[in-house]
Amino acid sequence: SSCDPALRPIIRRRARSLPTSPERRKRAAVQCQVPGCQSRTNRVRFADALGLELTEVKVFQTGEDPSIPLHVLSRLSINSDLWYSSSDLEFTMQCLVPDFQQPADCMDFSSRLQEQQVCLERVTSSDLGLSGTIQVRNVAFEKQVSVRYTFNQWKSLHEVCAHWHSSIPEKNGQDQVDVFTFFLPVPPFLLQLCSVVQFAARYQVNGQEYWDNNRGKNYSLTCRTHPLKMPRECEESWIHFI
């Protein structure tokens, strides 16, 4: 004889919804007091209370394909295209590209600063606008630096104030230079091919006004197509981004 307990069949019972108590019925049947309002008692019935299954089981026959949602198929298609593509993912975006060399990288930057008292140092673009720095000679403590810019060849113009950032010694080691930062907001609709943004820097000190307008040509940036490459290891994150 075995010491194991006798096996009994396991009876699986389906859970049923709890019956509604009399108090709940009374609260649900409260009549509306607003004149002309016809009250209606709302009742909720669950599928299992009606003898129905809470879940539906689908059995596929041999040769019968399951129905796959379209968004799942499109995602599988994109994954397949990327898998058989080159080693790097490549796409293009539009951004404002300077039509000039960064002044800070030019050999005559110091001489231009000495001559004009103000000179653009560097500018960078993003999807929000243009950010840059300007150097001015420290002629006096009270000074004002601003940037005047246009989107339509100076038919209309805008101006923003630059903010003091730091003070650095000039290259000759005797004078001091103040560095100001600025930001030019660019509307998204201007990020179209061949759109141009032009600007110039203005420096006001001791009742005098000095300009840096790129020697009369103004500083301009043109919207161009810029290619970008993404390594294959970023493939999954790129799919989530789409």
ROFITI-407572 format. One record per residue (C-alpha): residue in one letter; x, y, z. Coordinates in steps of 0.25 Angstrom, whole numbers, plus 5000, padded with zeros to 4 digits. Each point is the difference from the previous one (the first is absolute). Layout:
N
aXYZ ...
***
This chain:
242
s500050005000 s500450144997 c500150115010 d499650114990 p498750065003 a498849974991 l499950084987 r498850084999 p499550074987 i500250155000 i498750084998 r500250134993 r498950105003 r499750134992 a499950125009 r498750074999 s499650145003 l499650035014 p498550035001 t499550145002 s499650035015 p498650065003 e500750125005 r500750024987 r498749984992 k499450115009 r501150104997 a500049974986 a498550024999 v500050145006 q499050094991 c500550134994 q499450125007 v500150094988 p498750034993 g499849934987 c501249915003 q499749854997 s500949925009 r500549874995 t500749895008 n501349964994 r500449855002 v501349934996 r500149864997 f501249924998 a500249894990 d500349895010 a498650035007 l499349974987 g500849874998 l501050054990 e501549995000 l500850125004 t501049974989 e499949954986 v500949894995 k500349994985 v500449874994 f500750014987 q499949884990 t501249954992 g500350104989 e499250115006 d500850135002 p499750095012 s499650144998 i501250095003 p499750155002 l500550104989 h500850085010 v500849875004 l500249964985 s500550144997 r501049995012 l500549874995 s500250054986 i500850125005 n500949915009 s500249914988 d500450124991 l501050055010 w500649865003 y500449994985 s500450144998 s501550055001 s500850005013 d499550145004 l498650074999 e500050124992 f498950114999 t500050154998 m499550125008 q499950154997 c500850105008 l500650144999 v501450004995 p500950125001 d500550064987 f501250055006 q501249955008 q499950015015 p500750145003 a500749945012 d500749904990 c500550114991 m501450065001 d499650145000 f499049995012 s500850085010 s500250114989 r498650004997 l499650025015 q501050115001 e499550074988 q498549985003 q500050005015 v499049884998 c500149874993 l499149874999 e500849895006 r499249874996 v498649964997 t499349875000 s498649954995 s499049915006 d498549964997 l499650125010 g500950114994 l501450065000 s500950015012 g501350084999 t501150085008 i500550144997 q501250075005 v500150155003 r501250085005 n499750055014 v500050154997 a499150035012 f499249925011 e498750044995 k499749944986 q498949944992 v500249894990 s498949954990 v499749924988 r499250054988 y499549904991 t499049974988 f499349894993 n499650074988 q501250084994 w499850125010 k498550034996 s499749985015 l501049985011 h500149965014 e501050025012 v500449935012 c500950045012 a501249925003 h500449975014 w501450015007 h500649865001 s501550035005 s501250094999 i501349954994 p501450074997 e500250044986 k501149934992 n501050125002 g499949985015 q499750145004 d498550024997 q498849935004 v498949944991 d498549975004 v499349884995 f498550014997 t499149884996 f498750014992 f498949924995 l499150024987 p498749925000 v499749954986 p498649964997 p499949854995 f499350044987 l501350074996 l500849875000 q499749984985 l501149984989 c500650134996 s499450095012 v501150105004 v500250075014 q500850125000 f500550085012 a501150105005 a500550035014 r499950145007 y500850065011 q499650125007 v500950075010 n500450145005 g498950064990 q500749934989 e499549894991 y500849894993 w499649894991 d500549874995 n499349974987 n501049904994 r500750124993 g498750054993 k499549864996 n499249965012 y500149875007 s499149904993 l499549865002 t499349914989 c499149895003 r500649874993 t499949855000 h501049945010 p500249854999 l500149925013 k500549865003 m499549915011 p500849875004 r499349874999 e500049985015 c499150125001 e499049924991 e499049975011 s499950145006 w499850054986 i498849914998 h499450055014 f500250144995 i499249984987 
***
